[in-house]
């Protein structure tokens, strides 16, 4: 028994619609994966982790803070901090962008002293704050 022409046509249309649905879903997933990668790159996560692992403990005075408008994991606020770092090789000013929990945001307000890690050779700085 053969299918009527209308059923074949309908099945073909449904398969075509499913193909476009799968393609749209793949595009949405790719967009979010790319967005996350870009935010991580902007935050310098790889460098910061290396400095946190191998850097020298130091303190820094927060001179200025700025909410970049970006979020990590829809929760952490990407914050640009201007710091005056005091370490064993002297004092210097730098700017870092780091994810900060909204609960901890007040601890990073101007005038506060925070813990950081410093690569004394390159003067790269990472905020020494566990992500919770």
N, C-alpha and C positions, 0 to 999 in steps of 0.2 A: 504494500500500500504506500503510495507516494503522498507527500504533504502537498496541500494546496499552495499555489504560488504566493498567496497573501501571508501564510505562515512562514515561508522561507524568507520573504521580504522582511517581515517583522523580526524574525530571529537575527537576520543580518543587521538590521537597524539597532537591535539591542546590543549585539556584539560591538558595533561601532561606538555606541554610547559608552559601553564599559571601557573600551580602549581609551577614550578621551577622559573618562573619570580617573582611570589609573594614571594617565599622563599628568593630569591636574594635581593629583595627590603627590606624585613624585616631585613635581615642581615646587609644591608647598614645603615638602620635607627638605628639599635641596636649599630653599630660601632660608629656612630656620637654621640649618647646619652651617651655611655660609655666614649668616648673621652672627652666630655664636663664635665662629672662628675669627671674624673681624673684630669683635669686641675683645676677645682674648688677646689678639695681636696688638690692639690699641692699648690694652692694659699692660702689655709687656709681661704677661704671666710667666713665660719661660725664664726670662732674665731674673725676675723678682724671686722666683723659687730658688734659682741658683744662688743668688745673693743671700737669701734667708738661710740656706743650708751652709754656705761656706763663709759668709761675711762676718765681720767683727761687730759685736754688740756695741751700740752707741745710743745716744739720746738726740732728740731734735725738738726744737721749738717750732710750733706751728705758727707761721706768719700770715697765711691766707688759705682759705678753702674755697673750692668752686665745684658745684654739682655739674658734671658734664652733660647730664640728661640721659646718659646710658645706664642700663641696668644689667647685672649679671645674675642669671638664674631668677630673673624677675623679682629679685629681692635686694641684692647688694647694690648700693649706689656707687657708681664710678665717680670718685671724687679726686679732683686735682688739688694736691697739697703743695704749698710753697713752704719750705722748711729751712731752718738754720741748724745744720747738723754739727754736733760736737763729738769728735772721735779722737783717737790717739794721734792722728797725723795733723790735727788742727780743726779749725772751724770753717765751714763753707755753706753757701746757700744753694739749694737745688729745688727742682719741681718734680714731683712724682704723681702718677695717676694710679690709684689703687681702689679696689672694691671695699666698701665699708658698710657694715650692717647698720640699718637705720637706728637700731637700739644703741649702737656705739657711736653714733654720729657726734654727739656732744663732747665725747672724749677727744675729738679732733678739731675742736674750735680754736680760733686764733688765740694765742697766749698760752695754750696748753703744751706741756712737754710730753712727748711720746717716745716709745722704744722703737728703734730702727736697727737694721743691720747694714753695714757698709763694706763694700769691696774697696779697700783703701788704695789699691792700685789704679782703679778706674773711676773711683768716687761714685759708683752706682749705689743707689740707696733703695732699700725695700722696707716697708713698714712691717714691724715684727708683731703682727696681730694674727692670732689664729682665726680662721674663718669658721664661724658657728652659725 
